[in-house]
């Protein structure tokens, strides 16, 4: 999974420009960085999701194809003898 980038130095500079004491700004930056990194561990990327969805849909597609063939064979096995009786 991809990690989120957070520039603590730029954030600290922004806070100090706004009038926040440098030590307080550093604490805010570190706390925000920890909060962001703790909450992004379970996120997935578009590539990971696309790969897993493609694999799952491929399996489903193969299963449906097999079921369609089985249904076709069953229909042919049931109806062809009945049609042959009607024609004969």
C-alpha atoms as an extended CHARMM CRD file, in Angstrom:
* protein
*
        88  EXT
         1         1  UNK       CA              0.0000000000        0.0000000000        0.0000000000  PROA      1               0.0000000000
         2         2  UNK       CA              1.1560000000        3.5210000000       -0.6800000000  PROA      2               0.0000000000
         3         3  UNK       CA              2.2060000000        5.7760000000        2.1610000000  PROA      3               0.0000000000
         4         4  UNK       CA              0.8700000000        9.3010000000        2.3670000000  PROA      4               0.0000000000
         5         5  UNK       CA              3.5180000000       12.0270000000        2.1960000000  PROA      5               0.0000000000
         6         6  UNK       CA              3.3080000000       14.8070000000        4.7780000000  PROA      6               0.0000000000
         7         7  UNK       CA              5.8920000000       17.5910000000        4.9060000000  PROA      7               0.0000000000
         8         8  UNK       CA              6.2650000000       18.3820000000        8.6030000000  PROA      8               0.0000000000
         9         9  UNK       CA              8.8270000000       21.1200000000        7.9720000000  PROA      9               0.0000000000
        10        10  UNK       CA              6.5600000000       23.0380000000        5.5990000000  PROA      10              0.0000000000
        11        11  UNK       CA              3.6440000000       22.6080000000        8.0070000000  PROA      11              0.0000000000
        12        12  UNK       CA              5.7460000000       23.8820000000       10.9120000000  PROA      12              0.0000000000
        13        13  UNK       CA              6.8840000000       26.8920000000        8.8700000000  PROA      13              0.0000000000
        14        14  UNK       CA              3.2590000000       27.7120000000        7.9810000000  PROA      14              0.0000000000
        15        15  UNK       CA              2.2430000000       27.5980000000       11.6160000000  PROA      15              0.0000000000
        16        16  UNK       CA              5.1530000000       29.7730000000       12.7600000000  PROA      16              0.0000000000
        17        17  UNK       CA              4.3650000000       32.3320000000       10.0350000000  PROA      17              0.0000000000
        18        18  UNK       CA              0.8060000000       32.4270000000       11.3820000000  PROA      18              0.0000000000
        19        19  UNK       CA              2.1070000000       33.2890000000       14.8420000000  PROA      19              0.0000000000
        20        20  UNK       CA              2.2680000000       29.8730000000       16.5280000000  PROA      20              0.0000000000
        21        21  UNK       CA              5.3130000000       29.3080000000       18.7430000000  PROA      21              0.0000000000
        22        22  UNK       CA              7.9140000000       27.0680000000       17.0280000000  PROA      22              0.0000000000
        23        23  UNK       CA              7.8320000000       24.3650000000       19.7230000000  PROA      23              0.0000000000
        24        24  UNK       CA              4.0250000000       24.2200000000       19.5810000000  PROA      24              0.0000000000
        25        25  UNK       CA              4.1550000000       24.1250000000       15.7630000000  PROA      25              0.0000000000
        26        26  UNK       CA              6.5430000000       21.1590000000       15.8950000000  PROA      26              0.0000000000
        27        27  UNK       CA              4.2510000000       19.2760000000       18.2730000000  PROA      27              0.0000000000
        28        28  UNK       CA              1.2810000000       19.9350000000       15.9930000000  PROA      28              0.0000000000
        29        29  UNK       CA              3.2430000000       18.7300000000       12.9510000000  PROA      29              0.0000000000
        30        30  UNK       CA              4.3980000000       15.5060000000       14.6230000000  PROA      30              0.0000000000
        31        31  UNK       CA              0.9250000000       14.7910000000       15.9870000000  PROA      31              0.0000000000
        32        32  UNK       CA             -0.6750000000       15.3190000000       12.5830000000  PROA      32              0.0000000000
        33        33  UNK       CA              1.9290000000       13.1110000000       10.9190000000  PROA      33              0.0000000000
        34        34  UNK       CA              1.2340000000       10.3110000000       13.4190000000  PROA      34              0.0000000000
        35        35  UNK       CA             -2.5210000000       10.6360000000       12.9430000000  PROA      35              0.0000000000
        36        36  UNK       CA             -2.2340000000       10.5290000000        9.1520000000  PROA      36              0.0000000000
        37        37  UNK       CA              0.1130000000        7.5370000000        9.1460000000  PROA      37              0.0000000000
        38        38  UNK       CA             -2.0420000000        5.6230000000       11.6260000000  PROA      38              0.0000000000
        39        39  UNK       CA             -5.1630000000        6.0470000000        9.5180000000  PROA      39              0.0000000000
        40        40  UNK       CA             -3.6940000000        5.2790000000        6.1020000000  PROA      40              0.0000000000
        41        41  UNK       CA             -2.4710000000        1.7550000000        6.8370000000  PROA      41              0.0000000000
        42        42  UNK       CA             -5.6890000000        0.1520000000        5.6310000000  PROA      42              0.0000000000
        43        43  UNK       CA             -6.0210000000        2.1170000000        2.3990000000  PROA      43              0.0000000000
        44        44  UNK       CA             -5.5930000000        0.4000000000       -0.9590000000  PROA      44              0.0000000000
        45        45  UNK       CA             -4.2520000000        1.7480000000       -4.2290000000  PROA      45              0.0000000000
        46        46  UNK       CA             -6.1710000000        1.8200000000       -7.4820000000  PROA      46              0.0000000000
        47        47  UNK       CA             -3.7100000000       -0.6950000000       -8.9420000000  PROA      47              0.0000000000
        48        48  UNK       CA             -4.1950000000       -3.1820000000       -6.0770000000  PROA      48              0.0000000000
        49        49  UNK       CA             -7.9690000000       -2.8850000000       -6.3080000000  PROA      49              0.0000000000
        50        50  UNK       CA             -8.0080000000       -3.2250000000      -10.0940000000  PROA      50              0.0000000000
        51        51  UNK       CA             -5.7790000000       -6.3160000000       -9.9490000000  PROA      51              0.0000000000
        52        52  UNK       CA             -7.8960000000       -8.0790000000       -7.3390000000  PROA      52              0.0000000000
        53        53  UNK       CA            -11.1850000000       -7.1720000000       -9.0090000000  PROA      53              0.0000000000
        54        54  UNK       CA             -9.8900000000       -8.3770000000      -12.3850000000  PROA      54              0.0000000000
        55        55  UNK       CA             -8.8480000000      -11.6880000000      -10.8560000000  PROA      55              0.0000000000
        56        56  UNK       CA            -12.2010000000      -12.1370000000       -9.1180000000  PROA      56              0.0000000000
        57        57  UNK       CA            -14.2310000000      -11.2420000000      -12.2200000000  PROA      57              0.0000000000
        58        58  UNK       CA            -12.1230000000      -13.6130000000      -14.3230000000  PROA      58              0.0000000000
        59        59  UNK       CA            -12.9870000000      -16.4800000000      -11.9730000000  PROA      59              0.0000000000
        60        60  UNK       CA            -16.6720000000      -15.5340000000      -12.0050000000  PROA      60              0.0000000000
        61        61  UNK       CA            -16.6440000000      -15.2970000000      -15.8020000000  PROA      61              0.0000000000
        62        62  UNK       CA            -15.0840000000      -18.7570000000      -16.1080000000  PROA      62              0.0000000000
        63        63  UNK       CA            -17.6460000000      -20.2030000000      -13.7080000000  PROA      63              0.0000000000
        64        64  UNK       CA            -20.5460000000      -18.6680000000      -15.6060000000  PROA      64              0.0000000000
        65        65  UNK       CA            -19.1780000000      -19.9690000000      -18.9020000000  PROA      65              0.0000000000
        66        66  UNK       CA            -19.0320000000      -23.5220000000      -17.5190000000  PROA      66              0.0000000000
        67        67  UNK       CA            -22.5490000000      -23.2200000000      -16.1210000000  PROA      67              0.0000000000
        68        68  UNK       CA            -23.8540000000      -22.0050000000      -19.4890000000  PROA      68              0.0000000000
        69        69  UNK       CA            -22.3510000000      -25.0550000000      -21.2180000000  PROA      69              0.0000000000
        70        70  UNK       CA            -23.8390000000      -27.3890000000      -18.6200000000  PROA      70              0.0000000000
        71        71  UNK       CA            -27.2650000000      -25.7970000000      -19.0470000000  PROA      71              0.0000000000
        72        72  UNK       CA            -26.9690000000      -26.0820000000      -22.8070000000  PROA      72              0.0000000000
        73        73  UNK       CA            -26.1160000000      -29.7640000000      -22.5640000000  PROA      73              0.0000000000
        74        74  UNK       CA            -29.0120000000      -30.4040000000      -20.1750000000  PROA      74              0.0000000000
        75        75  UNK       CA            -31.4520000000      -28.5400000000      -22.3930000000  PROA      75              0.0000000000
        76        76  UNK       CA            -30.2470000000      -30.4710000000      -25.4330000000  PROA      76              0.0000000000
        77        77  UNK       CA            -30.4880000000      -33.7580000000      -23.5290000000  PROA      77              0.0000000000
        78        78  UNK       CA            -34.0550000000      -33.0560000000      -22.4080000000  PROA      78              0.0000000000
        79        79  UNK       CA            -35.5830000000      -31.3120000000      -25.4080000000  PROA      79              0.0000000000
        80        80  UNK       CA            -33.9200000000      -33.0400000000      -28.3530000000  PROA      80              0.0000000000
        81        81  UNK       CA            -35.5100000000      -36.4260000000      -27.5720000000  PROA      81              0.0000000000
        82        82  UNK       CA            -38.8840000000      -34.7150000000      -27.1560000000  PROA      82              0.0000000000
        83        83  UNK       CA            -38.4860000000      -32.9010000000      -30.4680000000  PROA      83              0.0000000000
        84        84  UNK       CA            -37.4110000000      -36.1630000000      -32.1240000000  PROA      84              0.0000000000
        85        85  UNK       CA            -40.6160000000      -37.8230000000      -30.8620000000  PROA      85              0.0000000000
        86        86  UNK       CA            -42.7230000000      -34.9720000000      -32.2480000000  PROA      86              0.0000000000
        87        87  UNK       CA            -41.0300000000      -35.0580000000      -35.6370000000  PROA      87              0.0000000000
        88        88  UNK       CA            -41.1820000000      -38.8450000000      -35.9650000000  PROA      88              0.0000000000
